[in-house]
């Protein structure tokens, strides 16, 4: 059975892609064929005549075997705004079927699929599709990324509670040092840890301009493979 994980976060801009790429490399280091997916991505640029998203490209690059871009990112939306607004501007209607079909293709050729969501857990994919609906439809356990910054304790607890309340399984969480100037970052991490029932899968150092593949060393896959 294919291992599968849905990566969500405590907010937007807290490093879901960084964590997803690190997890892909960590799974690959265990000898697994692991591929990434970003079902809906807003904020794309035109490359070789097609819309491409930076985060989706990073997931594709971190994957082995290398998947087709269309399967990694079925909905590539030009405008860098909320997916619902970006889809409206592009005249696109986001639905679950193309996402599910692309996911099945990815799962059919890999041992593990890492699916990155949008924004925070409650951010909608469209007017008709919430992330919880997609997670439930594809039966994806969730990994939460906690951006370590002021307010992260509250955000982490509320997000974890919402994931469980929505009927999803919270497999674990990853701390991410997104603010190198945060005073007492270690103390914040230590305060979050005992307040979440799910296991901590690691803490990622600030990764600006660094090699994301090296971050795999900071991820503990053992709880996911048990």
C-alpha positions in Angstrom: 0.0 0.0 0.0 1.3 3.4 -0.9 2.3 5.7 2.0 0.5 9.0 1.7 0.6 12.2 3.6 -1.1 15.6 3.4 1.0 18.5 4.4 -0.8 21.4 6.0 0.3 24.4 8.1 -0.6 26.7 10.9 -0.8 29.5 8.3 0.4 30.6 4.9 4.1 31.3 4.5 5.3 28.9 7.2 7.3 26.6 5.0 5.0 23.8 3.9 7.1 23.3 0.7 10.4 23.3 2.6 9.0 20.6 4.9 7.4 18.6 2.0 10.7 18.6 0.1 12.6 17.6 3.3 10.2 14.8 3.9 10.5 13.6 0.3 14.3 13.4 0.6 14.0 11.7 4.0 11.7 9.0 2.5 14.0 8.5 -0.4 16.9 8.1 1.9 15.0 5.1 3.3 15.0 3.5 -0.2 11.4 4.5 -1.0 10.2 5.9 -4.3 8.6 9.1 -3.2 6.8 11.8 -5.3 5.4 15.2 -4.4 2.1 16.8 -5.4 0.7 20.3 -5.1 -2.9 19.9 -6.4 -3.7 23.6 -6.4 -1.1 26.3 -6.8 -1.7 30.0 -7.2 1.1 32.3 -8.3 2.5 30.8 -11.5 4.8 32.1 -14.2 4.8 31.2 -17.9 7.7 28.8 -18.7 8.0 27.2 -22.1 4.4 28.1 -22.9 2.9 26.6 -19.8 2.0 27.9 -16.3 4.4 26.7 -13.6 4.5 27.2 -9.9 7.8 27.5 -7.9 6.6 25.3 -5.1 5.3 22.6 -7.4 8.5 22.6 -9.4 10.5 22.1 -6.1 8.3 19.1 -5.3 8.7 17.7 -8.8 12.5 18.1 -8.5 12.6 16.4 -5.1 10.6 13.4 -6.5 12.0 10.1 -7.6 10.7 8.8 -10.1 10.2 12.2 -11.7 6.5 12.7 -12.3 4.8 14.7 -15.0 4.2 18.4 -14.0 0.5 18.1 -14.8 0.2 15.3 -12.2 2.2 17.2 -9.6 0.1 20.4 -10.1 -3.3 19.8 -11.9 -4.4 23.3 -11.2 -1.7 25.9 -11.9 -3.3 29.4 -11.5 -1.5 32.5 -12.6 -2.6 35.0 -9.9 -0.7 35.0 -6.6 -3.8 35.1 -4.4 -6.3 32.8 -2.7 -7.0 29.8 -4.9 -10.7 30.6 -5.1 -9.9 34.1 -6.4 -7.1 33.0 -8.7 -9.4 30.3 -10.2 -12.1 32.9 -10.7 -9.7 35.2 -12.5 -8.5 32.4 -14.7 -12.0 31.2 -15.5 -11.2 27.8 -14.0 -13.5 25.7 -11.7 -11.5 23.6 -9.2 -13.0 20.2 -8.7 -11.9 17.0 -6.9 -11.9 14.6 -9.9 -8.8 15.9 -11.8 -6.9 16.0 -8.4 -8.0 12.4 -7.6 -7.0 11.1 -11.0 -3.6 12.7 -10.9 -3.1 11.4 -7.3 -3.9 7.9 -8.4 -1.4 8.1 -11.3 1.3 9.3 -8.8 0.4 6.6 -6.3 0.6 3.9 -8.9 4.3 4.5 -9.6 5.6 5.4 -6.1 5.9 4.0 -2.6 5.0 7.3 -1.0 3.1 10.4 -2.1 3.5 13.7 -0.3 0.6 16.1 -1.0 1.1 19.8 -0.1 -2.0 21.8 0.7 -2.6 25.6 0.5 -2.3 28.1 3.2 -3.6 27.0 6.6 -5.9 24.0 7.2 -9.1 26.0 6.9 -8.1 27.8 3.7 -10.5 26.6 0.9 -9.5 25.1 -2.4 -12.6 26.4 -4.0 -16.2 27.4 -3.2 -17.2 23.8 -3.2 -14.0 22.1 -1.9 -12.3 22.4 1.4 -9.0 20.8 2.2 -10.7 18.5 4.7 -13.0 17.2 1.9 -10.0 16.4 -0.3 -8.2 14.7 2.6 -11.2 12.6 3.5 -11.9 11.7 -0.2 -8.3 10.5 -0.7 -7.9 9.1 2.8 -4.8 11.1 3.5 -3.3 11.3 7.0 -2.1 14.8 7.9 1.2 16.2 8.9 1.2 19.8 10.3 4.0 22.3 9.8 4.3 24.7 12.6 6.1 28.0 11.7 8.0 29.0 14.8 7.2 32.6 15.3 5.2 34.8 17.7 1.7 33.3 18.0 2.7 29.8 16.9 1.6 28.1 20.1 -2.0 29.3 19.7 -1.9 28.5 15.9 -0.5 25.1 16.4 -3.1 24.1 19.0 -6.0 25.5 17.1 -4.9 23.8 13.8 -4.4 20.5 15.5 -7.8 20.6 17.1 -9.4 21.6 13.8 -7.7 18.7 11.9 -9.0 16.1 14.4 -12.5 17.7 14.6 -12.7 17.5 10.8 -12.3 13.7 11.0 -8.7 13.6 9.7 -5.8 11.7 11.3 -2.9 13.9 12.5 0.1 11.7 12.0 2.7 14.2 13.3 4.0 17.7 13.1 7.2 19.5 12.0 8.6 22.6 13.5 10.1 25.1 11.1 12.4 28.0 12.0 11.0 30.6 9.6 12.2 33.6 11.6 16.0 33.6 12.3 15.5 36.7 14.5 12.9 35.2 16.8 14.0 35.5 20.4 13.9 32.3 22.4 13.1 30.1 19.4 14.1 27.0 21.4 11.8 27.9 24.2 8.9 28.4 21.7 9.5 24.9 20.3 9.7 23.4 23.7 6.4 25.0 24.6 4.6 23.7 21.5 5.9 20.1 21.8 4.0 18.9 25.0 0.8 20.6 23.9 0.4 18.5 20.8 -0.7 14.9 21.0 0.8 13.9 17.7 4.6 13.1 17.6 7.1 15.6 16.5 8.8 14.5 13.3 11.6 17.0 13.5 12.6 20.7 13.5 13.9 22.3 10.4 16.5 25.1 10.7 16.2 28.3 8.8 16.8 27.4 5.1 17.0 30.6 3.1 19.4 30.0 0.1 20.3 26.6 1.5 20.1 23.1 0.1 16.6 21.7 0.9 17.9 18.1 0.4 20.1 18.5 3.4 17.1 19.2 5.6 16.2 15.5 5.3 18.6 14.8 8.2 16.3 16.8 10.5 13.2 14.6 9.7 12.4 11.4 11.6 10.4 9.1 9.4 10.2 6.3 11.9 6.7 7.2 13.3 5.4 7.4 9.7 6.7 3.9 8.8 5.7 2.1 11.9 
